[in-house]
């Protein structure tokens, strides 16, 4: 391990001293993943992403993970932090480990690990594409905007907040064992269009949801709702889609 560079503490808050235990894997050199531990000093208010950046920039440049905006909007840095799916840019150090403790970080489950904390997201986005995640309306456009009432907009408000981070889908036990299951995130995205009063492809999407890869795979474990960094009531949304499918079939 390279010699550590510990920045000087210019804050009045005492630094936390923790061990960051990361599940690492390099397909070019490793037969299987293994744990490596890095001692770190950081502010309690630092984010896990700050800690990972510190390790990569000053300790272990080969550490690989995905990140982008750093503000909980893009959803790029989803990983399993302290045994739970979270966004590294939203998780504060003081909330996931105690001073002197060990923080475990590993890749999200159910997707192929490319290297370290980096997973292959293609299967996840294939499921997203399968629900036709775009506005469909073949009617002649009105002279102005396609208007909605506040009640109609509220119907899809929660599902519109999804940032496709995959925290929910990769926390789902059904997805772990059945990669053909579309998963919670795809169902949330389908809900956003199914209940959009301006969209005209509701029946097509409900037919997709009614397939054996759709909503009926859900076993209501609530893992998805607990994992969502945007506080979307995912289990409730899935139940709403189930009821819509049953209503269509009746």
WOHUZI-V775574 format. One record per residue. RES is the residue in three letters. PHI is phi in degrees with one decimal (NA if undefined). PSI is psi as a letter, one per 20 degrees, with the letter a starting at -180 (999 if undefined). D_FIRST is the distance of its C-alpha to the first C-alpha in Angstrom with 1 decimal. Layout:
# WOHUZI-V775574
res=(RES:RES)
phi=(PHI:PHI)
psi=(PSI:PSI)
d_first=(D_FIRST:D_FIRST)
This chain:
# WOHUZI-V775574
res=(UNK:UNK:UNK:UNK:UNK:UNK:UNK:UNK:UNK:UNK:UNK:UNK:UNK:UNK:UNK:UNK:UNK:UNK:UNK:UNK:UNK:UNK:UNK:UNK:UNK:UNK:UNK:UNK:UNK:UNK:UNK:UNK:UNK:UNK:UNK:UNK:UNK:UNK:UNK:UNK:UNK:UNK:UNK:UNK:UNK:UNK:UNK:UNK:UNK:UNK:UNK:UNK:UNK:UNK:UNK:UNK:UNK:UNK:UNK:UNK:UNK:UNK:UNK:UNK:UNK:UNK:UNK:UNK:UNK:UNK:UNK:UNK:UNK:UNK:UNK:UNK:UNK:UNK:UNK:UNK:UNK:UNK:UNK:UNK:UNK:UNK:UNK:UNK:UNK:UNK:UNK:UNK:UNK:UNK:UNK:UNK:UNK:UNK:UNK:UNK:UNK:UNK:UNK:UNK:UNK:UNK:UNK:UNK:UNK:UNK:UNK:UNK:UNK:UNK:UNK:UNK:UNK:UNK:UNK:UNK:UNK:UNK:UNK:UNK:UNK:UNK:UNK:UNK:UNK:UNK:UNK:UNK:UNK:UNK:UNK:UNK:UNK:UNK:UNK:UNK:UNK:UNK:UNK:UNK:UNK:UNK:UNK:UNK:UNK:UNK:UNK:UNK:UNK:UNK:UNK:UNK:UNK:UNK:UNK:UNK:UNK:UNK:UNK:UNK:UNK:UNK:UNK:UNK:UNK:UNK:UNK:UNK:UNK:UNK:UNK:UNK:UNK:UNK:UNK:UNK:UNK:UNK:UNK:UNK:UNK:UNK:UNK:UNK:UNK:UNK:UNK:UNK:UNK:UNK:UNK:UNK:UNK:UNK:UNK:UNK:UNK:UNK:UNK:UNK:UNK:UNK:UNK:UNK:UNK:UNK:UNK:UNK:UNK:UNK:UNK:UNK:UNK:UNK:UNK:UNK:UNK:UNK:UNK:UNK:UNK:UNK:UNK:UNK:UNK:UNK:UNK:UNK:UNK:UNK:UNK:UNK:UNK:UNK:UNK:UNK:UNK:UNK:UNK:UNK:UNK:UNK:UNK:UNK:UNK:UNK)
phi=(NA:-68.1:-61.9:-77.6:-110.6:-96.3:-65.9:-68.6:-82.6:-99.1:-102.6:-83.2:-71.9:-60.5:-71.4:-89.9:-111.3:-133.7:-106.1:-101.5:-102.6:-113.2:-81.4:-109.4:-157.5:-119.4:-61.2:-80.2:-129.5:-109.8:-80.7:-153.2:-63.7:-146.9:-90.2:-131.1:-117.6:-129.1:-74.0:-138.9:-113.3:-154.1:-70.5:-57.2:-86.2:-64.8:-85.7:-59.2:-61.5:-61.3:-66.1:-64.0:-61.0:-60.6:-62.0:-69.1:-78.4:-118.3:-119.6:-135.2:-60.7:-79.6:-59.9:-119.3:-156.3:-101.5:-156.4:-146.4:-72.4:74.2:-130.8:69.0:-113.2:-81.6:76.9:-74.2:-101.7:-71.2:-159.5:-88.9:-116.7:54.7:81.0:-141.1:-67.7:-149.5:-91.4:-62.2:-81.2:-108.4:-80.5:-82.6:-56.0:-65.0:-89.5:-120.1:-157.9:-92.3:-56.3:86.5:-90.6:-116.8:-104.5:-95.5:-135.3:-145.2:-70.0:-61.1:-93.2:89.8:-123.0:-62.4:-83.7:-82.0:-167.7:50.4:-96.9:-94.3:-114.1:-79.3:-89.7:-57.7:-59.7:-63.1:-76.0:-63.0:-65.4:-62.0:-64.9:-65.4:-93.0:56.9:-82.5:-153.1:-71.3:-125.6:-154.7:-93.5:-72.1:-57.0:-66.3:-71.5:-65.4:-113.5:-82.4:-82.7:-84.9:-128.9:-79.0:-55.7:-67.4:-67.4:-67.5:-64.4:-59.1:-116.1:-63.4:-66.1:-68.9:-71.6:-84.9:-64.8:-111.0:56.1:-82.1:78.6:-57.9:-70.2:-61.6:-83.8:-99.9:-88.3:-60.3:-66.4:-66.2:-60.3:-100.8:-137.5:-67.4:-81.3:-64.3:-59.5:91.7:-57.4:-63.1:-64.8:-68.2:-60.4:-66.0:-63.4:-56.3:-56.8:-92.9:-57.2:-101.9:-88.2:-63.4:-92.1:-90.9:-117.4:-112.8:-58.0:-63.5:-62.6:-71.3:-64.6:-63.9:-64.1:-65.4:-85.9:-76.8:-70.5:-99.4:-97.3:-64.0:-74.2:-75.0:-65.4:-113.7:54.3:-84.7:69.8:-56.8:-64.0:-64.2:-67.1:-85.7:-66.6:-76.7:-104.7:56.8:-80.1:-75.8:-63.3:-60.6:-63.0:-62.7:-62.5:-63.8:-64.5:-67.7:-58.8:-64.8:-66.0:-64.0:-64.0:-65.4:-63.0:-78.8:-77.9)
psi=(p:q:p:q:o:o:q:q:o:j:r:h:p:q:q:p:o:r:p:o:o:p:o:q:p:o:i:h:i:p:h:r:q:q:p:q:p:p:p:q:p:r:q:h:i:q:q:h:h:g:g:g:g:g:g:g:h:i:g:n:h:i:p:p:r:p:r:e:h:j:k:k:g:h:j:h:l:p:r:o:o:l:j:q:p:r:p:h:i:h:o:q:g:i:i:i:q:q:p:i:a:p:p:p:p:r:q:q:r:i:q:p:p:g:p:d:j:p:q:o:i:g:h:g:h:g:h:g:h:h:j:m:l:q:p:o:o:i:q:p:q:r:h:b:q:o:q:q:r:h:h:h:h:h:h:j:g:g:h:i:i:p:j:l:i:j:g:g:g:j:i:p:h:h:h:h:i:n:i:i:p:h:r:g:g:h:h:g:h:g:g:h:h:h:j:o:i:i:q:j:k:g:h:g:h:h:h:g:h:i:r:i:j:b:h:i:h:p:j:l:i:j:g:g:g:h:i:p:i:j:k:p:m:g:g:g:g:g:h:h:h:g:h:h:g:h:h:h:i:999)
d_first=(0.0:3.8:6.6:8.4:11.8:14.3:17.6:20.7:22.8:26.1:27.5:29.8:28.2:25.8:22.2:21.0:18.0:16.8:14.2:13.8:13.9:13.9:15.7:14.0:16.0:16.0:19.6:18.9:16.7:17.2:20.6:20.1:17.9:15.4:13.8:10.2:10.2:8.9:11.0:13.1:16.3:18.8:22.6:24.5:26.1:23.0:22.9:20.3:20.1:19.2:16.3:15.1:15.7:13.8:10.6:11.5:12.6:10.2:6.8:6.9:10.1:10.9:11.8:15.5:18.4:21.8:23.3:26.2:28.6:26.6:29.9:30.7:33.1:31.6:30.1:27.1:24.3:25.7:23.4:23.7:22.5:23.3:25.4:27.5:27.7:27.2:26.5:23.2:25.1:27.7:25.9:25.5:22.8:25.6:27.4:24.8:23.1:24.2:22.7:20.5:20.4:18.2:18.5:18.4:18.3:19.5:21.6:25.4:27.4:30.1:28.7:26.8:23.0:22.2:18.5:16.3:18.7:21.0:24.3:27.4:29.9:32.9:34.6:34.5:36.1:38.5:39.8:40.1:42.1:44.3:46.0:47.2:45.3:47.6:51.0:54.0:57.5:60.3:63.0:64.3:62.3:64.2:65.3:62.6:59.5:59.2:59.4:58.2:59.4:57.0:57.4:56.5:53.4:52.4:52.7:49.6:47.8:45.0:44.2:44.1:41.0:38.8:35.8:34.8:31.3:31.9:30.9:34.4:34.7:31.4:32.3:35.5:36.0:38.6:36.4:33.8:36.5:38.7:37.1:40.6:41.0:41.0:39.3:39.7:38.5:41.0:43.7:43.1:43.4:46.5:47.9:47.5:49.9:52.1:53.1:53.4:57.1:57.0:55.4:57.7:55.4:55.3:57.0:54.7:51.6:53.3:54.0:50.3:49.5:52.2:50.6:48.8:45.5:46.5:47.1:48.6:45.2:44.2:44.5:44.2:41.1:40.3:36.5:36.9:38.6:36.1:33.1:34.8:33.2:36.5:38.6:40.7:43.0:42.0:43.9:47.0:46.7:46.5:49.5:51.4:50.7:51.9:55.1:55.6:55.4:57.9:60.2:60.1:61.0:63.9)
